Amino acid sequence: MKQFMKLNMAIVVCSIIVFGSAYAQKNPKLTDPEIASVAVTANQVDVNYAKIALTRSKNSDVLKFAQTMSDDHTAVINQAVALVTKLKVTPKDNAVSRKLLSDAEKTKKQLIAKPAKAFDKAYIDNEVAYHKAVISTVEGLLIPQAQNAELKKLLQDVVPTLKAHLAHAEMLQKKIEKK
């Protein structure tokens, strides 16, 4: 049981580190193309986590949540792509987006390696931590640094959805812990 708790904490800490370390680098200065890259990458990471859950979970609540994550984050990606296309801006890879991808790969491997009984809790724990980190980064780093008004508005408009996702994940977390 202690080993199980350590592994779950490792997933949560990994997710927090994804944004925390990138954010803690003295608030890296990001251009709008870099902000667009971070936004698309962060959403794609969560879509990828949802895909894992959709293949691994047998819990109907977790499956519904994962489908919502996939649908909502894909919609945000589509909005971001439409905006950068309209603005003729190419998202630019950067240290924050690269860190997101490398840390997400580690978390993905940990989730895939989870035994079936432990998967739902690990996935939802990760979603709680990930959404907290994403909200903090969007509000504290991306929005303040966005120069283009339309990009800034897109980021601001997505925050309520991210907070709703967090609330839903926290509700599921409590439900799963009771089992």
Secondary structure, DSSP 8 states (H G I E B T S, - for coil): -HHHHHHHHHHHHHHHHHHHHHHHTT-----HHHHHHHHHHHHHHHHHHHHHHHHH---HHHHHHHHHHHHHHHHHHHHHHHHHHHHT------HHHHHHHHHHHHHHHHHHHS-HHHHHHHHHHHHHHHHHHHHHHIIIIIHHH--SHHHHHHHHHHHHHHHHHHHHHHHHHHHHHH-
